[in-house]
Amino acid sequence: MTDPNTTLADALATLINPADVDDYIRCAVEYVLDPEVAPPTSLLHPRFNEDLPGISDLAGFLWKQCFYYALPRRKQKKFLAAIARDPSMIMETARTVQSAFMDFSQKNPSRSSEVGEVIAYTLVQHLLKAPQVAAKMALKTSANMPVHGLDGIHARFEDGAMTVFFLEAKLTRNANAGAKAYAESAKEFLSNRSQYLREYDIVADMGNLDDLQGDAREAALEYFDVVGKKRVQRRERYVGVVCYSEKRVYAEKIPIGSGPIDAHENHFAERLALLKDRYRKAALKHLKANGADPAKCFVFFLAVPDVNHLRREFYTAMGLPPPPDLPEDDDEDDDEEVIEQVENA
């Protein structure tokens, strides 16, 4: 007899979309599940092209992932079938995905941060092996409006338990600012019961679980019926994905030479790894200050040289006019302790 738990786990795993994440993003520090060092924290960075981080390559990869991120599964299948009949439908597919993203607003540049949400989708699917169960971009009635509520909902079933991951993506000037913004968003969500129930309704009524079949689909839906199935147990975890400008560590360069081609990337990864405890403790401080349980949180920090550059490259990859140069918002919240940790290593 087939174990129903195995069936559900396997069924959910079919919702994981293909993505060669390791070709574009490297994990310098992997997260560890240890209650003594909560929250689980990972430090990541773009892959290098010799001595230069591949920001344009990363932006292009993220744009391609938008097909999976922005479109619900049934619409993905519709477009794939149309492309199989007529390859020129690739153009219409790209236009549809592109139209879901907001134009850049000079008055409100922080709203043009949907690249952060795509990063969050990609990393949670890759690191936590948890597929997206609701394509929230599809809920927008206008491209030039943000998606309200959470930035993403993912889920994984293992060891007889469903874990639901609530995502918050932040694009910020430094790691501390991102950790603070994530913790404040978590507090806002946790204190809003109606929004909490709404997120579950989105998955149950309009999510990707419709792509599952038979008993597996019904079993999965039960875990997202928080009103009618009160006794169904689930774990809930709050994931913060912080893409931030790590200018100081990128400035710690080594000379260009004829040695191993990955020497520069390895050097950067080693220097970045030294900051793990500081960034984890910053997240811990902000989560506690906002009443969140750090044991129920994950924090992933993606270090790029300049978040505004990544934002521009993402718009360019989409074929949209990139935002103009944005002013540096460079409050030195990370102070001299960062420099001391790197220099004293």
N, C-alpha and C positions, 0 to 999 in steps of 0.2 A: 504494500500500500504506500502511496506517495505521501510524504510528510507535508501537511498543508503549510507549515511554516517555511519549509524549503521552497515550496511552490511560490509562495508570496515573495520571498527574498529573490528568487530567480526572476520573477515577473517584474519586480521593481527595477532590477538590474538592467532589464532590456530598455529602460527609459534613459540610461546613460548614453549621451551622444558622443560620437567620435571626436577626439581632440588630441593633438600631439603637443600637449602642454610642456613636456620636458624639453622640447626643441626650442622653446621661447622663454620659459621661466625656470629658474633653478632654485631649489630649496637649499638655502645655506644652513638653516637650523630647522629640523623637523619638530613638530609638536609632540609632547609626551603626555599621556594620560596618567597623571599623578596628583592626588588630592593635596599633597604637600607643596606643590608648585603650580597652583592654579593662578590664572586661567591657562589652559594649554595654549602655547604661543609658538608660532612659526615665523621665521624671517626668510623672505624670498627676494629675488632680484631678476631683472631681464638677463638673458644670455648675452655674452659679449661677442662681437666681431673683432677679434684680436684684443685691442685695448679699448674699444668703444662699446658701450652697452647698445644692444640692437633695438632701439626704441621704435624705429620705423617698422622693423620686422614684427615686433610685438603688436603694434597698432594694426598692421595688416592681418595678423592672426586673429586678433580680437574682433575685427570687422567680420571676418569669415564666420566666427562663432555666433554672430548675431542672427544668422539663419535659425539656429537652434534656440537661442536665448529669447528672441522676440516673437517667434511664431509658435502657437500651440501645435501639438503633434498632428492633429487632424489636418491643419493647414499645411504643415510640412509635407505630409504625404500627398496632398492635392498638388502642390507645386512640383514635387519630385515626379509624379506621374505625368504632369504636363510637360516637364522637361524631357522625359523619356520619349514622348511623342514628338516634341518639337523643341530642339535645343535653344532656339531663340527665346524661349520662355525664361531662360536664365536672366535676361534683362528685366523682365517684368517682376521676377522674384526679387532681384536686387532692389528694384524701385520700391516694392512693397515693404521690404525690411527697412530700407533707408527712411521711408516716410514715417516710421514709428518714432524716430529720434527727433529731439528738440533742436530747433535752430538756435544758434548762439545768441544770447541776449547780452548786449553791452551793459544794460542796467542791472542784470542779474547773472553775472558770469558763473556763480556757484551752481546755478541750475543746469548748466551745460556740463554735467559730471556723470552722464550716463555711462561713460566708459568705465567708471568705477563699478557700476552695477554688472557690467559684462565681465569684468575681472573677478568679481565676487562669484558670479555664476560658474565661471570656468574653474576657479580654485576649489570651490566647495565640491563640485562634481569630481574633480581630480583627487584632491587630498582626502576627502571624507567618503569618497565613493557613494555619494548621495545625489541622485538625479533630481532635476527640477520637476516639481509636481504641479506647478502652475506658471504659465508664461504671462506674467502680470502686464507686460508691455501691450499685450493684445487687448487689455481692458481700457486703454486710453481712447477717449472719444476725439481727442485733438492731439497732434504731435507736440504742439507747443504748450504742454502742460505736464507736470511731473506725475508719476504714479504715486498715489497716496498710500500710506501705510508702509509695510515692509518692502525692502528692495528685492526680496526673493524668498521662496519657500522650497525647501528640498527635503527629502526623506530617505531613510534607509531602514531596512528590516533585517535584523540578525539576532540570533540567540533568543528567538521567541518574542522579541520586543520591537516596536516601531519607534524610531527616533525621528522627530521632526526638527529640522534646522531652520530657524528664522534668521534671515540675512539682513545686515546693515552694511552698506558700502560707503566709504568715506574717501574723498580725494582732498588731501590737506597739505599744508606747508611743511609740517614735520610730524614725527610719529606721536609725540605727546598730544598735539592738537587733535590728531585723528582718534587716539584712544579716548580722549575726553568726549569728542563728538559722538562716538559710538556708544559710550556708556550713557550719555544723556538721551540718545535715541532709544536705547533699551529701556530706560526708566519710563519714557513717554509711552512706549508700547505696552509695557507691563501694567501701567496704571490705567489703561484704556480698555475696559472689558468689551465694549461694543466693537472696537477695532480688532481685538483678539478673536472674537467670534466670527467677524467678517472674513478674516484671513482663512479660517477653516472652511467657511462657506464657499469661498472662491475655489479652493481645491476640490471640494465635493461637487460643486455645481458646474464649474467651468475649467477644471484642471486637466492635466495630462493623464490622469488615471483612467480616462475614457479609452485610452489606447490599450489598456489591459483587457484580458478576456476571462469570461466565466467566473469561477469561484475566486480566482485571484483578484479580479476587479472588485467583487463584492466585499471580500475580506479587507482590501486596502481602503475602500470607501468607509468601512465601519470605523477605522481609526481616525477618520476626519469628521465623523459625526459626533461632535462634542456635546450636543444637546440630547440626541436620541439614544446614544450609546455611552452613557456616563461611566459604565463599569469597564469599558475598554481602556486598558492602560497604555500610556504612551510616554516616552521621554521627550522633553522639549529642551533644545539647546539654542543659544543665541550667539550667532557668529558675526564678528566684526571683521571686515576686510578693509584694511587701511592702506591705500596707495598714497605714498608721501614722498616729498623731496628730501633725499638723503645727500645733501651737498657736501658735507664734511668728509664722509668716508669715500665718496667718489673722487675727492680732491687728493686722497692719499695714493697717488699713482706710483708705479714703478717704471724704470726706464724701458723703452722699447728695445728689444734685442732679438737674437736669432734662436732663443731657447724654445721651450714648449709653447705652442700656440695658445694654450689655455692658461698661461702663467698669470695674465692680467685678471682673468675671471676668477681664478683660484685665490689670488691675492685679495681681491675685493670680497669674496665670500668669507674668507678667514677674518678680515677686519670687521665685516658686518656682523658675523657671529658673536663677536665680543660684546655686542650691544643687547643681546637677548635678555639678560637679566634686568637691565635697566628698562627696556620697553615692556617686559612682562610686568614689572613692578609698577610702572606708570599705569598700565591698564588695570591692574589690581586696585590701585588707589582710586581711580575714577569709578570703577564698577562698585566698589564698596561705598563710595560717597553718594552714589545714585541708587543704592539699595538693591543692587543685583547680586546674585549668588555667583561668585567667580567659578565655582565648580561646574556650573551649567553654561559656561561661556567658552568660546574659542576666539582667539585673536590672531589674524594673519596679517603681517606687515609686508607689503611689497615696496621695496626701495627703488625709486627711479631718480635720475638726476634732477628732473624738474617736472612736476605734474602738469604744468601748463604746456610744456613741450609735448608730452604724451597726449594731452587733450587735443592739441592742434593736429598731431599726426593721425589721430583717430578720425577726426573730421576729414582730413585729406584722404585717408584710406576709404572712407565712405563715398568719396566723390562730392562732398559738400564743401562750401567755402569754409576754410578754417577760421577760428576766432582770431582776432588780432592779438598782438603781444599784450599780455595781461600784466598789470603792475605787480611787482614783487611784494608779497605780503609776508615779510620775513621777521616777525617777532621771534627773537631768539629764545623761545621757551625751553629749548633743549640745553641751554647754557654751556658752560665750560666743562661740565662733567663728561659730556660725550667725547670731547677732544682728549681729556685726560685718560679715559678708558682706552681709547685707541692708541695714544702715544705711549702709555705705560705697559702695553701688552708685551 
